[in-house]
Amino acid sequence: MHNSVLGQSCVDIDGVLCRDPTDVENDDGARYADFLANATPLLLPTRRIGVLVTNRLEKYRSQTTSWLARHGIEYDELRMLNLPSAEERRRLRIHATHKAEVYKESAAIFFIESDLAQAEVIALKSGKPVLCIESQHVLYPDPLTQSAFLALPQRLRAKNINYWNYWKYRLLSTRLGSFFGRVARTFRDR
């Protein structure tokens, strides 16, 4: 949260900059308003963020901007959901889709997301990399290499992100090698 890449990034709010609301707090009423005013900070950046992307409803913009200002978080743009209620947001299940669309249409090169399931969808739908705070690794848009990386033992994934590039290369070269091997055998057998 101290790297200059934040200026070219999309960043989620709940679960990244502050804790997620509990189910009880997420009532779209007085408890939620209290959460917005008093949310405990998690990762406070020291650099300006390009785009804050949140599934908070547009009607909570003033409370959100007040919390961000109180904690000294600078940003260029704040993108929120324009829906009438949290019930409608839950019914539509567009949490990850909303974030992916904003990320895809933006000039951002990186997204920081708290939830692994949402991070996977954001990476696949946007075609861009996503850092997942929950799992502490970067998800790439290619599902084949992403699943191979996630299949690695946790100790290898946590040790060094360079294992990701190693396995990505191994998978790609194996797939291409078997493909070109089949092509060569086809021509040889004719």
C-alpha positions as CSV (number, residue, x, y, z in Angstrom):
1,M,0.0,0.0,0.0
2,H,3.0,2.2,-0.3
3,N,4.0,1.6,-3.9
4,S,3.5,4.1,-6.7
5,V,1.5,1.5,-8.7
6,L,-1.5,2.4,-6.5
7,G,-1.9,5.4,-8.8
8,Q,-2.6,3.0,-11.7
9,S,-4.7,0.6,-9.6
10,C,-8.3,-0.2,-8.6
11,V,-8.7,-0.9,-4.9
12,D,-11.6,-2.4,-3.0
13,I,-12.6,-0.6,0.2
14,D,-14.2,-3.2,2.6
15,G,-11.7,-5.9,3.5
16,V,-8.8,-3.9,2.1
17,L,-8.8,-0.4,3.5
18,C,-11.2,-1.3,6.4
19,R,-12.7,-4.4,7.8
20,D,-15.8,-6.0,6.2
21,P,-19.1,-5.3,7.9
22,T,-20.6,-8.3,9.8
23,D,-23.9,-9.7,8.7
24,V,-25.6,-7.9,11.5
25,E,-24.0,-4.6,10.5
26,N,-24.9,-5.0,6.9
27,D,-28.6,-4.2,7.5
28,D,-28.8,-1.2,5.1
29,G,-30.0,0.8,8.1
30,A,-28.7,2.4,11.3
31,R,-26.2,-0.4,12.1
32,Y,-24.7,0.0,8.6
33,A,-24.5,3.7,9.0
34,D,-22.6,3.2,12.2
35,F,-20.3,0.8,10.5
36,L,-19.6,3.3,7.7
37,A,-18.7,6.0,10.3
38,N,-16.6,3.9,12.5
39,A,-15.1,1.1,10.4
40,T,-11.8,-0.1,11.7
41,P,-8.9,0.6,9.2
42,L,-6.9,-2.3,7.9
43,L,-4.4,-1.2,5.2
44,L,-4.0,2.5,5.0
45,P,-2.1,3.6,1.8
46,T,0.6,6.3,1.8
47,R,0.1,6.8,-1.9
48,R,-2.7,8.2,-4.0
49,I,-5.1,5.5,-5.3
50,G,-6.3,5.6,-8.9
51,V,-9.8,4.2,-8.6
52,L,-11.6,3.0,-5.5
53,V,-14.2,0.4,-6.5
54,T,-16.8,-0.7,-4.0
55,N,-20.1,-2.5,-3.8
56,R,-21.3,0.1,-1.3
57,L,-24.4,1.8,-2.6
58,E,-24.3,5.2,-4.1
59,K,-26.6,6.5,-1.4
60,Y,-23.7,6.1,1.1
61,R,-21.2,8.2,-0.9
62,S,-21.0,11.0,1.7
63,Q,-20.4,8.6,4.6
64,T,-17.7,6.8,2.5
65,T,-15.9,10.0,1.5
66,S,-16.0,11.3,5.0
67,W,-14.4,8.1,6.3
68,L,-11.7,8.2,3.6
69,A,-10.9,11.8,4.3
70,R,-10.7,11.2,8.0
71,H,-8.1,8.5,7.4
72,G,-6.1,10.5,4.9
73,I,-6.8,8.3,1.9
74,E,-6.3,10.1,-1.4
75,Y,-7.8,8.9,-4.6
76,D,-8.7,10.1,-8.1
77,E,-12.1,8.4,-8.5
78,L,-14.7,6.6,-6.3
79,R,-17.0,4.1,-8.1
80,M,-20.0,2.8,-6.2
81,L,-23.1,0.7,-7.1
82,N,-26.1,2.7,-8.1
83,L,-28.8,0.4,-6.8
84,P,-31.8,1.2,-4.5
85,S,-31.0,-1.2,-1.7
86,A,-28.6,-3.8,-0.3
87,E,-31.4,-6.4,-0.8
88,E,-31.3,-5.6,-4.5
89,R,-27.5,-5.8,-4.6
90,R,-27.7,-9.3,-3.0
91,R,-30.5,-10.4,-5.3
92,L,-28.5,-9.4,-8.4
93,R,-25.2,-10.9,-7.2
94,I,-23.1,-8.5,-9.1
95,H,-20.4,-7.9,-6.6
96,A,-17.5,-9.2,-8.7
97,T,-19.1,-8.3,-12.0
98,H,-19.4,-4.6,-11.0
99,K,-15.7,-4.5,-10.0
100,A,-14.6,-6.3,-13.1
101,E,-16.4,-4.0,-15.4
102,V,-15.0,-0.9,-13.8
103,Y,-11.5,-2.4,-13.9
104,K,-11.8,-3.5,-17.5
105,E,-13.0,-0.1,-18.7
106,S,-10.3,1.8,-16.7
107,A,-6.7,2.4,-17.6
108,A,-5.7,0.6,-14.3
109,I,-3.1,-2.1,-14.5
110,F,-3.8,-3.8,-11.2
111,F,-6.7,-4.5,-8.8
112,I,-6.5,-5.1,-5.1
113,E,-9.4,-7.2,-3.8
114,S,-10.1,-8.8,-0.4
115,D,-12.2,-11.8,-1.3
116,L,-10.7,-14.8,-3.2
117,A,-13.9,-15.8,-5.1
118,Q,-14.4,-12.2,-6.2
119,A,-10.7,-11.8,-7.2
120,E,-10.9,-14.9,-9.5
121,V,-14.0,-13.5,-11.3
122,I,-12.5,-10.0,-11.6
123,A,-9.3,-11.4,-13.1
124,L,-11.2,-13.6,-15.6
125,K,-13.7,-11.0,-16.6
126,S,-11.3,-8.0,-16.8
127,G,-8.4,-9.9,-18.4
128,K,-6.1,-8.2,-15.9
129,P,-4.2,-9.3,-12.8
130,V,-5.7,-9.0,-9.3
131,L,-4.0,-9.1,-6.0
132,C,-6.1,-11.0,-3.4
133,I,-5.5,-9.9,0.2
134,E,-7.2,-13.0,1.6
135,S,-4.9,-15.5,-0.1
136,Q,-1.9,-13.2,-0.5
137,H,-1.2,-13.9,-4.2
138,V,-1.8,-12.5,-7.6
139,L,-4.5,-14.0,-9.8
140,Y,-4.0,-13.8,-13.5
141,P,-6.8,-13.9,-16.2
142,D,-5.7,-17.3,-17.7
143,P,-7.7,-19.9,-15.7
144,L,-5.3,-22.8,-16.7
145,T,-2.2,-21.2,-15.2
146,Q,-4.2,-19.8,-12.3
147,S,-5.6,-23.2,-11.3
148,A,-2.1,-24.7,-11.6
149,F,-0.8,-22.1,-9.2
150,L,-3.6,-22.6,-6.7
151,A,-2.9,-26.3,-6.8
152,L,0.6,-25.7,-5.5
153,P,1.1,-26.4,-1.8
154,Q,0.5,-23.3,0.3
155,R,4.1,-23.2,1.5
156,L,5.4,-22.9,-2.1
157,R,2.8,-20.2,-3.0
158,A,3.6,-18.2,0.1
159,K,7.4,-18.6,-0.2
160,N,7.9,-16.7,-3.4
161,I,5.5,-15.5,-6.2
162,N,8.2,-16.4,-8.7
163,Y,7.0,-20.0,-8.4
164,W,3.9,-18.7,-10.3
165,N,6.0,-17.7,-13.3
166,Y,7.8,-21.1,-13.1
167,W,4.6,-23.1,-13.2
168,K,3.1,-20.8,-15.8
169,Y,6.0,-21.5,-18.0
170,R,6.0,-25.2,-17.3
171,L,2.3,-25.5,-18.2
172,L,2.5,-23.4,-21.3
173,S,5.6,-25.3,-22.6
174,T,4.0,-28.7,-21.8
175,R,0.8,-27.8,-23.6
176,L,2.6,-26.3,-26.6
177,G,5.0,-29.2,-26.7
178,S,2.2,-31.8,-26.7
179,F,0.3,-29.8,-29.4
180,F,3.3,-29.5,-31.7
181,G,4.2,-33.1,-31.0
182,R,0.7,-34.2,-32.2
183,V,1.0,-31.9,-35.3
184,A,4.4,-33.4,-36.2
185,R,3.1,-37.0,-35.7
186,T,0.1,-36.2,-37.9
187,F,2.3,-35.1,-40.8
188,R,4.8,-37.9,-40.3
189,D,2.1,-40.6,-40.4
190,R,0.6,-39.3,-43.7
